[in-house]
Amino acid sequence: MTAAPPTATSVPPPAPTPGRLGRRAADPRRTPRWTIYVPLAVYLLFTLVPFYWILLFAFREAGSTSLVPWPLTLEHFSTVWNGAGFSVFFENSVIIAVLTVFFSTAIALLGGYALARFSFRGKGLFMVLMLCTQFIPGAMMLIPLFDIFRATFLINSLWSIVVADTVFHLPLSLMLMAGFIRNIPIELEEAAWIDGCGRLRGFLATVLPLLRPGIVAISSFAFISSWNNFLFALMFLNSQDKFTVPVGLSYMLGEYSVDFGALAAGGVVAVVPVVLVFAYVQRYLVQGLSAGAVKG
């Protein structure tokens, strides 16, 4: 008697799973894409139109009414750079910005390390007072600063702008740097001390290399703020050979007429350094700000 062949057991096919579109349609909580993209497109258009408008006037020939800057011309840039003295204004702005970045970053490193690593009487009150200084507008300090700079013979000197910008940047720079240094384990410095390093050498060898995002964030804010500062430069500088780029732009507005092409070219010259700085530091900026604001 022969055995019956084994019967194949039938496995039911898997139930069809809804595709990506099916899952999106089945989830009533998901926001439709157009509600995100349409406001973003409107905001992007609202942001880019002024930039296109200034580029249009800067590169378009004088007297032209075309909405496309063609043929391109550099006549307005030549007029601004050579005729209006923007080469001198640009040099003054670079000197002020570089010196402000150097002094504000160096002082923020030293002061931030002291706030992060040392405990002393009045430390909490000192930090509160530093934060309170951020609520004082710069216009309220013009008269005291003018008296101080006049007594120290700094009126009509680039050093007056450097000192004023550095002082106004320090509170925020100190708080950010102190928060960033707190996030670096002190055990790294202690290991360097055991190896024979002093406090300064241990800081330079172990802590400073890890502070690059914080240094970049502080330096970029100091550079952009000092580059765009108009009020201090207008009040403390008198001669044209000491003017900065924002003050030079303001003097290009005539009483009865305005050369829009030259003014737009000056605006492009003023914007280019800021754009280049942001293009370089944007990868460090968010990391530095978030790291410096975790603990305060």
VOTOR-142045 format. One record per residue: residue number from 1; x, y, z of N, C-alpha, C, O in turn; residue in one letter. Coordinates in steps of 0.2 Angstrom, whole numbers, plus 5000, padded with zeros to 4 digits. Layout:
<lumros>
num,n.X,n.Y,n.Z,ca.X,ca.Y,ca.Z,c.X,c.Y,c.Z,o.X,o.Y,o.Z,residu
NUM,X,Y,Z,X,Y,Z,X,Y,Z,X,Y,Z,a
...
</lumros>
This chain:
<lumros>
num,n.X,n.Y,n.Z,ca.X,ca.Y,ca.Z,c.X,c.Y,c.Z,o.X,o.Y,o.Z,residu
1,5004,4994,5000,5000,5000,5000,5004,5006,5000,5009,5007,5004,m
2,5004,5010,4995,5008,5016,4994,5005,5022,4998,4999,5023,4999,t
3,5010,5026,5001,5008,5032,5005,5005,5038,5000,5008,5039,4995,a
4,5000,5041,5003,4998,5047,4999,5003,5052,4999,5006,5054,5004,a
5,5004,5056,4993,5009,5061,4993,5007,5067,4997,5001,5068,4998,p
6,5012,5070,5000,5010,5075,5005,5007,5081,5001,5009,5083,4996,p
7,5002,5084,5004,4998,5090,5001,5001,5096,5003,5003,5097,5009,t
8,5002,5100,4998,5006,5107,5000,5001,5111,5003,4995,5113,5001,a
9,5003,5114,5009,4999,5118,5013,4999,5125,5010,5004,5128,5008,t
10,4993,5128,5008,4993,5134,5005,4993,5140,5010,4990,5140,5015,s
11,4998,5144,5009,5000,5150,5014,4996,5156,5011,4997,5158,5005,v
12,4992,5159,5015,4988,5165,5012,4993,5171,5011,4997,5172,5014,p
13,4992,5174,5005,4996,5180,5003,4996,5185,5008,4991,5186,5011,p
14,5001,5189,5009,5001,5194,5014,4996,5200,5012,4995,5201,5006,p
15,4994,5203,5017,4989,5208,5015,4992,5214,5012,4998,5216,5015,a
16,4990,5217,5007,4993,5223,5004,4994,5228,5009,4989,5230,5013,p
17,5000,5231,5009,5001,5237,5014,5000,5243,5010,5002,5244,5004,t
18,4997,5248,5013,4996,5254,5009,5003,5258,5008,5007,5258,5012,p
19,5003,5260,5002,5009,5264,5000,5010,5270,5003,5006,5272,5008,g
20,5016,5274,5001,5017,5280,5005,5011,5285,5004,5009,5289,5009,r
21,5009,5285,4998,5003,5290,4997,4997,5288,5001,4993,5292,5003,l
22,4996,5281,5001,4990,5279,5005,4991,5280,5012,4986,5282,5015,g
23,4997,5280,5015,4998,5281,5022,4997,5289,5023,4994,5291,5028,r
24,4999,5293,5019,4998,5300,5020,4990,5302,5019,4988,5306,5023,r
25,4987,5299,5015,4980,5300,5014,4976,5298,5020,4971,5300,5022,a
26,4978,5292,5023,4975,5289,5029,4976,5293,5035,4972,5292,5040,a
27,4981,5297,5035,4983,5300,5041,4980,5307,5041,4983,5312,5038,d
28,4975,5309,5045,4972,5315,5044,4976,5321,5048,4974,5327,5047,p
29,4981,5319,5052,4984,5324,5056,4990,5327,5052,4993,5332,5054,r
30,4992,5324,5046,4997,5326,5042,4995,5333,5038,4990,5333,5035,r
31,5000,5337,5039,4998,5344,5035,5000,5344,5028,5005,5341,5026,t
32,4995,5346,5024,4996,5346,5017,5002,5350,5015,5004,5355,5018,p
33,5006,5348,5010,5012,5351,5008,5011,5358,5006,5016,5363,5007,r
34,5006,5360,5002,5005,5367,5000,5005,5372,5005,5006,5378,5004,w
35,5002,5370,5011,5002,5374,5017,5009,5376,5019,5009,5381,5023,t
36,5014,5372,5018,5021,5374,5020,5024,5378,5014,5028,5383,5016,i
37,5024,5375,5008,5028,5378,5003,5025,5385,5000,5029,5389,4999,y
38,5019,5386,5000,5016,5392,4998,5018,5398,5003,5021,5403,5000,v
39,5018,5398,5009,5020,5403,5013,5028,5404,5013,5030,5410,5013,p
40,5032,5398,5012,5039,5399,5011,5041,5402,5005,5045,5406,5004,l
41,5037,5401,4999,5038,5404,4993,5037,5411,4993,5040,5415,4991,a
42,5031,5413,4997,5030,5420,4997,5035,5424,5001,5037,5429,4999,v
43,5037,5421,5007,5042,5424,5011,5049,5425,5007,5052,5430,5007,y
44,5051,5419,5003,5057,5420,4999,5056,5425,4994,5061,5429,4993,l
45,5051,5426,4991,5050,5431,4986,5050,5438,4989,5053,5443,4986,l
46,5047,5439,4995,5047,5445,4998,5055,5447,5001,5056,5453,5001,f
47,5059,5442,5002,5066,5443,5004,5070,5444,4998,5075,5448,4999,t
48,5069,5441,4992,5074,5441,4987,5073,5447,4982,5077,5450,4979,l
49,5066,5450,4982,5065,5456,4978,5069,5462,4980,5072,5465,4975,v
50,5070,5464,4986,5075,5469,4987,5082,5468,4985,5085,5473,4983,p
51,5084,5462,4986,5091,5461,4983,5092,5461,4976,5096,5464,4973,f
52,5087,5459,4972,5087,5459,4965,5086,5467,4963,5089,5469,4958,y
53,5082,5470,4967,5081,5477,4965,5088,5481,4966,5090,5485,4961,w
54,5092,5480,4971,5098,5484,4972,5103,5481,4967,5107,5485,4964,i
55,5103,5475,4965,5108,5472,4960,5106,5475,4953,5110,5477,4949,l
56,5099,5476,4952,5097,5479,4945,5100,5486,4944,5102,5488,4939,l
57,5099,5490,4950,5101,5497,4949,5109,5497,4949,5112,5502,4946,f
58,5112,5493,4952,5120,5493,4952,5123,5491,4946,5128,5494,4944,a
59,5120,5486,4942,5123,5484,4936,5119,5486,4930,5122,5485,4924,f
60,5114,5490,4930,5110,5493,4925,5113,5499,4923,5116,5503,4927,r
61,5113,5501,4916,5116,5507,4914,5112,5513,4916,5106,5512,4917,e
62,5115,5519,4917,5111,5524,4919,5106,5527,4914,5107,5527,4908,a
63,5100,5528,4917,5095,5530,4912,5091,5525,4910,5085,5526,4907,g
64,5093,5519,4911,5089,5513,4908,5083,5511,4913,5083,5512,4919,s
65,5077,5509,4910,5071,5507,4914,5070,5500,4913,5065,5497,4915,t
66,5075,5496,4910,5074,5489,4909,5074,5485,4916,5077,5487,4921,s
67,5070,5480,4916,5069,5476,4922,5074,5470,4922,5075,5466,4927,l
68,5079,5470,4917,5084,5465,4917,5090,5469,4916,5091,5473,4911,v
69,5095,5468,4920,5102,5472,4920,5106,5470,4914,5111,5467,4915,p
70,5104,5472,4908,5108,5470,4902,5108,5475,4897,5103,5478,4895,w
71,5114,5477,4895,5120,5475,4896,5123,5477,4903,5121,5482,4905,p
72,5127,5473,4906,5130,5474,4912,5135,5480,4912,5138,5480,4907,l
73,5135,5484,4917,5140,5489,4917,5143,5490,4924,5139,5489,4929,t
74,5149,5491,4925,5152,5492,4931,5154,5500,4932,5158,5502,4936,l
75,5150,5504,4928,5151,5511,4929,5150,5514,4936,5153,5518,4939,e
76,5144,5511,4939,5142,5514,4945,5147,5512,4951,5149,5516,4955,h
77,5150,5506,4950,5155,5504,4955,5161,5508,4955,5165,5510,4960,f
78,5163,5510,4948,5169,5514,4947,5168,5521,4950,5172,5524,4953,s
79,5162,5524,4949,5160,5530,4952,5160,5530,4960,5163,5535,4963,t
80,5158,5525,4963,5157,5524,4970,5164,5523,4973,5166,5527,4978,v
81,5168,5519,4970,5175,5517,4973,5180,5522,4972,5184,5524,4977,w
82,5180,5526,4966,5185,5531,4965,5183,5538,4966,5186,5542,4969,n
83,5176,5539,4964,5174,5546,4964,5171,5548,4971,5172,5553,4974,g
84,5167,5543,4974,5164,5545,4981,5169,5543,4987,5167,5544,4992,a
85,5175,5540,4985,5179,5539,4991,5178,5532,4995,5180,5532,5001,g
86,5174,5528,4992,5172,5522,4995,5178,5517,4997,5178,5513,5001,f
87,5184,5518,4993,5190,5514,4995,5192,5516,5002,5194,5511,5006,s
88,5192,5522,5004,5194,5524,5010,5189,5522,5016,5191,5520,5021,v
89,5182,5523,5014,5177,5521,5019,5178,5513,5020,5177,5511,5026,f
90,5179,5509,5015,5180,5502,5015,5186,5500,5020,5185,5496,5024,f
91,5191,5504,5019,5197,5502,5023,5196,5504,5030,5198,5500,5034,e
92,5193,5509,5032,5191,5511,5038,5186,5506,5042,5187,5504,5048,n
93,5181,5504,5038,5177,5499,5041,5180,5492,5042,5179,5489,5047,s
94,5185,5490,5038,5189,5484,5039,5193,5485,5045,5193,5480,5049,v
95,5197,5490,5046,5201,5491,5052,5197,5491,5058,5199,5488,5063,i
96,5191,5494,5058,5187,5494,5064,5184,5487,5066,5184,5485,5072,i
97,5182,5484,5061,5179,5477,5062,5184,5472,5064,5183,5468,5069,a
98,5190,5472,5061,5195,5468,5063,5198,5469,5070,5198,5464,5074,v
99,5199,5475,5072,5201,5477,5079,5195,5475,5084,5197,5472,5089,l
100,5189,5476,5082,5184,5475,5087,5183,5467,5088,5182,5465,5093,t
101,5184,5463,5083,5184,5456,5083,5189,5454,5088,5188,5449,5092,v
102,5195,5456,5087,5201,5454,5090,5200,5455,5098,5201,5451,5102,f
103,5198,5462,5100,5198,5463,5107,5192,5460,5110,5192,5458,5116,f
104,5186,5460,5107,5180,5457,5110,5181,5449,5111,5179,5447,5116,s
105,5184,5446,5106,5185,5439,5107,5191,5437,5112,5190,5433,5116,t
106,5196,5441,5112,5201,5440,5117,5199,5441,5124,5200,5437,5129,a
107,5195,5446,5125,5192,5448,5132,5187,5443,5134,5186,5441,5140,i
108,5183,5441,5129,5178,5436,5130,5181,5429,5132,5178,5426,5136,a
109,5186,5427,5129,5190,5421,5131,5192,5421,5138,5191,5417,5142,l
110,5195,5427,5140,5198,5427,5147,5192,5428,5152,5192,5424,5157,l
111,5187,5432,5151,5182,5433,5156,5177,5427,5156,5175,5425,5161,g
112,5176,5424,5150,5172,5418,5150,5175,5412,5154,5171,5409,5157,g
113,5181,5412,5153,5185,5406,5157,5184,5408,5165,5183,5403,5169,y
114,5185,5414,5167,5184,5416,5174,5177,5414,5176,5176,5412,5182,a
115,5172,5416,5172,5165,5415,5175,5164,5408,5175,5159,5405,5179,l
116,5167,5404,5170,5165,5397,5170,5169,5392,5175,5166,5387,5177,a
117,5175,5394,5177,5179,5390,5181,5180,5392,5188,5182,5388,5192,r
118,5179,5398,5189,5180,5401,5196,5174,5403,5200,5169,5405,5196,f
119,5174,5402,5206,5168,5405,5210,5171,5410,5215,5176,5410,5218,s
120,5167,5416,5214,5169,5422,5218,5163,5426,5220,5158,5425,5218,f
121,5164,5430,5225,5158,5433,5228,5156,5439,5223,5160,5442,5220,r
122,5149,5439,5222,5146,5443,5218,5146,5441,5211,5144,5445,5206,g
123,5147,5435,5209,5147,5432,5203,5140,5432,5200,5140,5434,5194,k
124,5135,5430,5203,5129,5430,5201,5126,5437,5199,5123,5439,5194,g
125,5128,5442,5204,5126,5449,5203,5129,5452,5197,5126,5456,5193,l
126,5135,5450,5196,5139,5453,5190,5136,5450,5183,5136,5454,5179,f
127,5134,5444,5183,5131,5441,5177,5124,5444,5176,5122,5446,5170,m
128,5120,5446,5181,5114,5449,5180,5115,5456,5178,5111,5458,5173,v
129,5120,5460,5180,5121,5466,5178,5123,5466,5171,5122,5471,5167,l
130,5127,5461,5169,5129,5461,5162,5123,5460,5157,5123,5463,5152,m
131,5119,5456,5159,5113,5455,5155,5108,5461,5155,5105,5463,5150,l
132,5108,5465,5160,5104,5471,5161,5107,5476,5156,5103,5480,5153,c
133,5113,5476,5155,5116,5481,5150,5114,5480,5143,5114,5485,5139,t
134,5111,5474,5141,5109,5473,5135,5102,5477,5133,5100,5478,5128,q
135,5099,5479,5139,5092,5483,5138,5093,5490,5137,5089,5494,5136,f
136,5100,5492,5137,5101,5500,5137,5103,5501,5129,5107,5498,5127,i
137,5099,5505,5126,5100,5507,5119,5106,5511,5118,5108,5515,5123,p
138,5110,5510,5113,5116,5514,5112,5115,5521,5111,5120,5525,5113,g
139,5109,5524,5109,5108,5531,5109,5108,5534,5115,5110,5540,5116,a
140,5106,5531,5121,5107,5534,5127,5114,5535,5130,5115,5539,5134,m
141,5118,5531,5127,5125,5532,5129,5130,5536,5125,5136,5537,5126,m
142,5126,5540,5120,5130,5544,5116,5134,5550,5120,5140,5551,5119,l
143,5130,5553,5124,5132,5559,5127,5138,5557,5132,5143,5560,5132,i
144,5137,5552,5137,5143,5550,5141,5149,5548,5137,5154,5549,5139,p
145,5148,5544,5132,5153,5542,5128,5157,5548,5124,5163,5548,5124,l
146,5153,5552,5122,5156,5558,5119,5160,5562,5124,5166,5564,5122,f
147,5158,5563,5130,5162,5566,5135,5168,5563,5136,5174,5565,5137,d
148,5168,5556,5137,5174,5552,5139,5179,5552,5133,5185,5553,5134,i
149,5177,5551,5127,5181,5552,5121,5184,5559,5120,5190,5559,5118,f
150,5180,5564,5121,5183,5570,5121,5189,5572,5126,5194,5575,5125,r
151,5187,5569,5132,5193,5570,5137,5199,5566,5136,5204,5568,5138,a
152,5198,5560,5132,5204,5556,5131,5206,5557,5124,5211,5553,5121,t
153,5204,5562,5120,5206,5564,5114,5205,5559,5108,5210,5558,5104,f
154,5200,5556,5109,5198,5550,5104,5193,5552,5099,5191,5548,5095,l
155,5190,5558,5100,5185,5561,5095,5188,5561,5088,5194,5563,5087,i
156,5185,5559,5083,5187,5559,5076,5193,5554,5075,5198,5555,5071,n
157,5193,5549,5079,5198,5543,5079,5194,5537,5078,5189,5536,5081,s
158,5197,5532,5074,5194,5526,5073,5194,5522,5080,5190,5517,5081,l
159,5199,5523,5084,5199,5520,5091,5193,5521,5095,5191,5517,5099,w
160,5190,5527,5094,5183,5528,5098,5178,5523,5096,5174,5520,5100,s
161,5178,5521,5089,5173,5516,5087,5174,5509,5089,5170,5506,5091,i
162,5181,5508,5089,5183,5501,5091,5181,5500,5099,5179,5495,5101,v
163,5183,5505,5103,5182,5505,5110,5174,5504,5111,5172,5500,5115,v
164,5170,5508,5108,5163,5508,5109,5160,5501,5107,5156,5498,5111,a
165,5162,5499,5101,5159,5493,5099,5161,5487,5103,5157,5483,5104,d
166,5167,5487,5105,5170,5481,5109,5166,5481,5116,5164,5476,5118,t
167,5165,5487,5119,5161,5487,5125,5154,5485,5125,5152,5481,5129,v
168,5151,5487,5119,5144,5485,5118,5143,5477,5116,5138,5474,5117,f
169,5149,5474,5114,5148,5467,5112,5150,5463,5118,5148,5457,5118,h
170,5154,5465,5123,5156,5461,5128,5151,5457,5132,5152,5451,5133,l
171,5146,5460,5134,5141,5456,5138,5139,5450,5135,5139,5444,5138,p
172,5136,5450,5129,5134,5444,5126,5139,5439,5124,5139,5433,5125,l
173,5145,5442,5122,5151,5438,5121,5153,5434,5127,5155,5428,5127,s
174,5153,5437,5133,5155,5434,5139,5150,5428,5141,5153,5423,5143,l
175,5144,5430,5140,5139,5425,5142,5139,5419,5138,5139,5413,5140,m
176,5140,5420,5131,5141,5414,5127,5147,5410,5128,5147,5404,5128,l
177,5153,5413,5129,5159,5410,5130,5159,5406,5137,5162,5401,5137,m
178,5156,5409,5142,5156,5406,5148,5152,5399,5148,5154,5394,5150,a
179,5146,5400,5144,5142,5394,5144,5145,5388,5139,5145,5382,5141,g
180,5149,5390,5135,5153,5386,5130,5158,5382,5134,5159,5376,5134,f
181,5162,5386,5138,5168,5383,5142,5165,5378,5147,5168,5373,5149,i
182,5159,5380,5150,5156,5375,5155,5155,5368,5152,5155,5363,5156,r
183,5153,5368,5146,5152,5362,5143,5158,5357,5142,5157,5352,5140,n
184,5164,5360,5142,5170,5356,5141,5172,5354,5148,5173,5357,5153,i
185,5173,5347,5149,5175,5344,5155,5181,5347,5158,5186,5347,5154,p
186,5181,5348,5164,5187,5351,5168,5192,5346,5168,5198,5347,5170,i
187,5190,5339,5168,5195,5334,5168,5201,5334,5163,5206,5332,5164,e
188,5199,5337,5157,5204,5338,5152,5210,5343,5155,5215,5341,5153,l
189,5208,5348,5158,5213,5353,5160,5216,5349,5166,5223,5350,5167,e
190,5213,5346,5170,5216,5343,5176,5222,5338,5174,5227,5337,5177,e
191,5220,5334,5168,5225,5329,5165,5231,5333,5163,5237,5331,5164,a
192,5230,5339,5160,5236,5343,5158,5240,5346,5164,5246,5346,5163,a
193,5236,5347,5169,5240,5350,5175,5244,5344,5178,5250,5346,5180,w
194,5242,5338,5178,5245,5333,5181,5252,5331,5176,5257,5329,5179,i
195,5251,5333,5170,5257,5332,5165,5262,5337,5166,5267,5337,5162,d
196,5261,5342,5170,5265,5348,5171,5264,5354,5168,5267,5359,5169,g
197,5258,5355,5165,5256,5361,5162,5253,5366,5167,5250,5364,5172,c
198,5254,5372,5166,5251,5377,5171,5244,5378,5168,5241,5375,5163,g
199,5240,5383,5172,5233,5384,5170,5233,5387,5163,5229,5385,5159,r
200,5237,5392,5161,5237,5395,5154,5239,5390,5149,5235,5390,5144,l
201,5244,5386,5150,5246,5382,5145,5241,5376,5144,5240,5374,5139,r
202,5238,5374,5150,5233,5369,5149,5227,5371,5146,5224,5368,5142,g
203,5225,5378,5147,5219,5381,5143,5221,5381,5136,5217,5379,5132,f
204,5227,5383,5134,5229,5383,5127,5229,5377,5123,5228,5376,5117,l
205,5231,5372,5127,5232,5365,5124,5226,5361,5124,5225,5357,5119,a
206,5221,5362,5129,5215,5357,5129,5209,5360,5128,5205,5358,5124,t
207,5208,5366,5130,5201,5370,5130,5201,5374,5123,5196,5373,5120,v
208,5206,5378,5122,5205,5382,5116,5204,5379,5110,5200,5381,5106,l
209,5207,5373,5108,5205,5370,5102,5198,5367,5101,5195,5367,5096,p
210,5195,5366,5107,5187,5364,5107,5183,5370,5107,5177,5369,5106,l
211,5185,5376,5107,5181,5382,5107,5180,5385,5100,5178,5391,5100,l
212,5182,5382,5095,5182,5385,5089,5175,5387,5087,5174,5392,5084,r
213,5169,5383,5088,5163,5385,5086,5161,5391,5090,5157,5396,5087,p
214,5162,5391,5096,5160,5397,5100,5164,5404,5098,5161,5409,5098,g
215,5171,5403,5097,5175,5409,5094,5172,5411,5088,5171,5417,5087,i
216,5170,5407,5083,5168,5409,5077,5161,5412,5078,5160,5417,5074,v
217,5157,5410,5082,5150,5413,5083,5151,5420,5086,5148,5425,5083,a
218,5155,5421,5091,5156,5427,5094,5160,5432,5089,5158,5438,5089,i
219,5165,5430,5086,5168,5434,5081,5164,5436,5075,5164,5442,5073,s
220,5159,5432,5073,5155,5434,5067,5150,5439,5069,5149,5444,5065,s
221,5147,5438,5075,5142,5443,5077,5146,5450,5079,5143,5455,5077,f
222,5152,5450,5081,5156,5456,5083,5157,5459,5076,5157,5466,5075,a
223,5159,5455,5071,5161,5458,5065,5155,5462,5061,5156,5467,5059,f
224,5150,5458,5061,5144,5461,5057,5141,5467,5061,5139,5472,5058,i
225,5141,5467,5068,5138,5472,5071,5143,5478,5070,5140,5484,5069,s
226,5149,5478,5071,5154,5483,5070,5154,5486,5063,5155,5492,5062,s
227,5153,5481,5058,5153,5483,5051,5147,5487,5049,5147,5492,5045,w
228,5141,5486,5052,5135,5489,5051,5134,5495,5056,5128,5498,5055,n
229,5138,5496,5060,5137,5501,5065,5137,5508,5062,5142,5510,5059,n
230,5131,5512,5062,5131,5518,5059,5131,5524,5064,5133,5529,5063,f
231,5127,5523,5070,5126,5528,5075,5133,5531,5078,5134,5537,5078,l
232,5137,5526,5080,5143,5528,5083,5148,5532,5078,5151,5537,5080,f
233,5148,5529,5072,5153,5532,5067,5150,5539,5065,5154,5543,5064,a
234,5144,5540,5065,5141,5546,5063,5143,5552,5068,5144,5557,5067,l
235,5142,5550,5075,5143,5555,5080,5150,5556,5082,5152,5562,5084,m
236,5155,5551,5082,5161,5552,5084,5167,5553,5079,5172,5555,5080,f
237,5165,5553,5072,5169,5554,5067,5167,5560,5063,5161,5561,5061,l
238,5172,5565,5062,5170,5571,5059,5173,5572,5052,5169,5575,5047,n
239,5179,5570,5051,5182,5571,5044,5180,5565,5039,5179,5560,5041,s
240,5180,5567,5033,5178,5562,5028,5183,5556,5027,5180,5551,5026,q
241,5189,5558,5028,5194,5552,5028,5193,5547,5033,5197,5542,5033,d
242,5189,5548,5038,5188,5543,5044,5181,5540,5043,5180,5536,5048,k
243,5177,5542,5038,5170,5539,5038,5171,5531,5037,5176,5529,5034,f
244,5166,5528,5039,5165,5521,5037,5160,5520,5032,5157,5525,5029,t
245,5159,5514,5030,5154,5512,5024,5147,5515,5025,5144,5518,5021,v
246,5144,5513,5031,5137,5516,5032,5137,5523,5032,5132,5526,5029,p
247,5141,5527,5035,5141,5534,5035,5142,5537,5028,5139,5541,5026,v
248,5147,5533,5024,5148,5535,5017,5141,5535,5013,5140,5539,5009,g
249,5138,5529,5014,5131,5528,5011,5126,5534,5012,5123,5536,5008,l
250,5126,5536,5019,5121,5541,5020,5123,5548,5017,5118,5551,5016,s
251,5129,5549,5016,5131,5555,5013,5130,5555,5005,5131,5560,5002,y
252,5128,5550,5002,5127,5549,4995,5120,5551,4994,5118,5552,4988,m
253,5116,5552,4999,5109,5555,4998,5109,5562,4997,5110,5566,5002,l
254,5108,5565,4991,5108,5572,4990,5101,5575,4993,5096,5572,4994,g
255,5102,5582,4993,5096,5585,4996,5090,5586,4990,5084,5585,4992,e
256,5092,5586,4984,5087,5587,4979,5087,5581,4974,5083,5580,4970,y
257,5093,5577,4974,5093,5572,4969,5097,5566,4972,5101,5567,4976,s
258,5096,5560,4970,5099,5554,4972,5102,5550,4966,5098,5549,4961,v
259,5108,5548,4966,5111,5544,4961,5109,5537,4963,5113,5534,4966,d
260,5104,5534,4961,5102,5527,4963,5107,5522,4961,5108,5517,4964,f
261,5110,5523,4955,5115,5518,4953,5121,5517,4957,5123,5512,4959,g
262,5123,5523,4959,5129,5524,4963,5127,5521,4970,5131,5518,4974,a
263,5121,5523,4973,5119,5521,4979,5119,5514,4980,5120,5511,4985,l
264,5116,5511,4975,5115,5503,4974,5122,5500,4974,5123,5495,4977,a
265,5126,5503,4970,5133,5500,4970,5136,5500,4977,5140,5495,4979,a
266,5136,5506,4980,5138,5506,4987,5135,5501,4992,5139,5498,4996,g
267,5129,5500,4991,5125,5495,4995,5128,5488,4994,5129,5484,4998,g
268,5129,5486,4987,5132,5480,4986,5139,5479,4989,5141,5474,4992,v
269,5143,5484,4988,5150,5484,4992,5149,5483,4999,5153,5480,5002,v
270,5144,5486,5002,5143,5485,5009,5141,5478,5011,5142,5476,5017,a
271,5137,5475,5007,5134,5469,5009,5139,5463,5007,5139,5458,5011,v
272,5144,5464,5003,5148,5458,5001,5152,5455,5007,5152,5449,5007,v
273,5155,5459,5011,5159,5456,5016,5155,5452,5021,5157,5447,5024,p
274,5149,5455,5023,5144,5451,5027,5142,5445,5024,5142,5440,5028,v
275,5141,5444,5018,5139,5438,5015,5144,5433,5015,5143,5427,5016,v
276,5150,5436,5013,5156,5431,5013,5158,5428,5020,5159,5422,5021,l
277,5157,5432,5026,5158,5430,5032,5153,5425,5034,5154,5420,5037,v
278,5146,5426,5033,5141,5421,5034,5142,5415,5030,5141,5409,5033,f
279,5144,5415,5024,5145,5409,5020,5151,5405,5023,5151,5399,5022,a
280,5156,5408,5026,5161,5404,5029,5159,5401,5036,5161,5396,5038,y
281,5156,5405,5040,5155,5403,5047,5148,5400,5048,5146,5398,5054,v
282,5144,5399,5043,5137,5396,5044,5137,5389,5047,5132,5387,5051,q
283,5142,5385,5046,5142,5378,5049,5144,5378,5056,5143,5374,5060,r
284,5148,5384,5058,5150,5384,5065,5145,5388,5069,5144,5388,5076,y
285,5140,5392,5066,5137,5397,5070,5131,5394,5074,5131,5396,5080,l
286,5127,5390,5072,5122,5387,5076,5125,5382,5081,5122,5382,5087,v
287,5130,5379,5079,5133,5374,5085,5136,5379,5090,5136,5377,5096,q
288,5139,5384,5089,5142,5388,5094,5137,5392,5098,5138,5392,5104,g
289,5131,5394,5095,5126,5397,5099,5123,5392,5103,5121,5394,5109,l
290,5121,5386,5101,5117,5381,5105,5122,5379,5111,5119,5378,5116,s
291,5128,5378,5109,5133,5375,5114,5134,5381,5120,5134,5379,5126,a
292,5134,5387,5118,5135,5392,5123,5129,5394,5127,5129,5397,5132,g
293,5123,5392,5125,5117,5393,5128,5114,5388,5132,5108,5388,5135,a
294,5117,5382,5132,5115,5376,5136,5114,5377,5143,5109,5376,5146,v
295,5120,5380,5146,5120,5381,5153,5122,5388,5154,5127,5390,5151,k
296,5119,5391,5159,5121,5398,5160,5122,5400,5167,5123,5405,5169,g
</lumros>
